[in-house]
């Protein structure tokens, strides 16, 4: 299966969870039903950002083009932001990474490491 027409990512960046695809349609974030290719919602102006799925918590970590880290609930029924913070400054097109309990965010000018809290 190819990328549905309802999803036009600038950097071929999307994730799949429970039969739904989350990713970018140009500079908007959206959710698409993988079986039908129909868009469920389109919201969140994050520029040409990147997304990472935290599968065990059904949370999407979106890094906006301006360096903001945004937590979005992986829900097909609605776009729900859970929180956000400025992770790095400036144009950011690099993928985030999570390793050994830390979130790493970088761009051409800087890199930042954030210790993640363990939630029982």
C-alpha positions in Angstrom: 0.0 0.0 0.0 1.3 3.5 -0.9 0.8 6.7 1.0 -2.9 7.8 0.8 -3.6 10.9 -1.2 -4.9 12.5 2.0 -1.3 12.5 3.3 1.3 14.6 1.5 4.4 14.6 3.7 7.3 16.8 2.7 9.8 14.3 4.2 7.9 11.0 3.8 7.3 11.0 7.5 4.4 9.2 9.1 3.6 6.5 11.6 1.0 3.8 11.8 -1.0 2.8 14.9 -4.1 0.6 15.3 -5.1 0.8 11.6 -4.6 4.6 11.3 -1.8 6.6 9.8 -0.6 9.8 11.5 1.6 12.3 9.6 1.9 15.5 7.7 -0.3 16.8 4.9 2.0 19.6 3.8 2.4 21.7 7.0 -0.7 20.3 8.8 -0.7 17.2 10.9 -3.5 14.7 10.2 -4.9 11.2 10.8 -5.9 8.9 7.9 -7.8 5.5 8.0 -5.3 3.0 6.6 -8.0 0.8 5.2 -10.0 3.4 3.4 -7.5 6.2 2.8 -10.0 8.7 4.1 -8.8 11.5 6.4 -10.2 11.4 9.9 -8.9 14.8 11.0 -6.5 17.5 10.0 -5.2 20.0 12.6 -2.1 21.2 14.3 0.1 23.5 12.2 3.6 22.2 12.9 5.2 23.1 9.6 7.2 20.4 7.8 8.0 18.6 11.1 8.7 15.0 12.1 6.7 12.4 14.1 7.7 9.6 16.4 5.2 7.0 17.8 5.5 6.1 21.5 3.4 3.0 20.9 3.1 1.7 24.5 1.4 5.0 25.5 -0.4 5.7 22.2 1.3 9.1 22.1 2.8 10.9 19.1 5.8 13.0 19.6 5.8 15.7 16.9 8.8 18.0 16.4 7.7 21.1 14.6 9.7 22.8 12.0 10.4 25.6 14.5 11.8 23.2 17.1 8.8 22.7 19.4 8.2 19.2 20.9 4.5 18.5 20.9 2.8 15.5 22.5 -0.3 14.5 20.6 -2.7 11.7 21.6 -2.8 8.9 18.9 -6.6 9.1 18.6 -8.4 8.7 15.3 -11.5 10.6 16.5 -9.8 13.9 17.3 -6.6 15.9 17.4 -5.6 16.4 21.0 -2.5 18.1 22.2 -1.3 16.9 25.5 1.6 19.3 26.0 4.4 21.2 24.2 7.7 22.9 24.9 10.5 24.6 22.9 13.1 21.8 22.5 15.6 23.6 20.2 15.6 26.9 18.5 15.6 27.5 14.7 14.6 25.5 11.6 14.4 21.8 12.6 13.9 19.1 10.1 15.7 16.3 11.9 14.0 13.2 13.4 13.8 13.0 17.2 15.2 9.9 18.9 14.5 8.3 22.2 17.2 6.1 23.8 18.0 5.0 27.4 15.3 7.2 28.9 16.2 10.4 27.0 14.7 12.4 24.2 17.2 13.8 21.7 16.2 16.6 19.4 18.6 18.4 17.0 18.9 20.7 14.1 21.8 22.2 12.2 22.8 24.5 15.0 22.1 22.7 18.3 21.2 19.4 20.0 19.3 18.9 23.2 18.8 15.9 25.5 15.8 15.7 27.8 15.5 13.0 30.6 12.1 11.4 30.3 10.1 10.6 33.4 9.0 7.1 34.0 5.2 6.9 34.4 3.9 3.7 36.1 
